[in-house]
Amino acid sequence: MKERYFLVREDILPEAVVKTLQVKQLLAGGEVKTVHEAVEQVGISRSAFYKYKDGIHVLNHLERERIATISFDLEHRSGRLSEVLGLIAGFGGNVLTINQSIPLQGRANVVISVEISRLTDELDELTVTLQGTPGVSRVHVIGQG
């Protein structure tokens, strides 16, 4: 059976489900050391916690992680990659992965995965800026989700 997910307001959830989330938050925050301590503090049974624990998660501000994969050729010169990473950070992007080929004829292909949820400007503007950066060429967004 395929899993299905629903977005619901907290006030319509059963109390045991809401308290299960509170237990998970206590454990994740290190406020308690054991499930026993957490369920006692919140006021639910251990069996209720174990029943719901894998099915309830917090969705912060209805925000989904968005990731873009950007490919470009980079001049093989000291500091070029660092400049590109700084540029991406300046736009509010968070670099997740970097894959770079061995430089041939003074250029290397670089593929970067960037978390773009907090981009201060559009992804298109970032790619245009990258294209105009000295030592960077053939900029393409090859995936976005």
Sequence and secondary structure as in RCSB ss.txt:
>XXXX:A:sequence
MKERYFLVREDILPEAVVKTLQVKQLLAGGEVKTVHEAVEQVGISRSAFYKYKDGIHVLNHLERERIATISFDLE
HRSGRLSEVLGLIAGFGGNVLTINQSIPLQGRANVVISVEISRLTDELDELTVTLQGTPGVSRVHVIGQG
>XXXX:A:secstr
         GGGS HHHHHHHHHHHHHHTTS SSHHHHHHHHT  HHHHHHHTTT    GGG    EEEEEEEEE
  TTHHHHHHHHHHHTT EEEEEEE   BTTEEEEEEEEE TT SS HHHHHHHHHTSTTEEEEEEEEE 
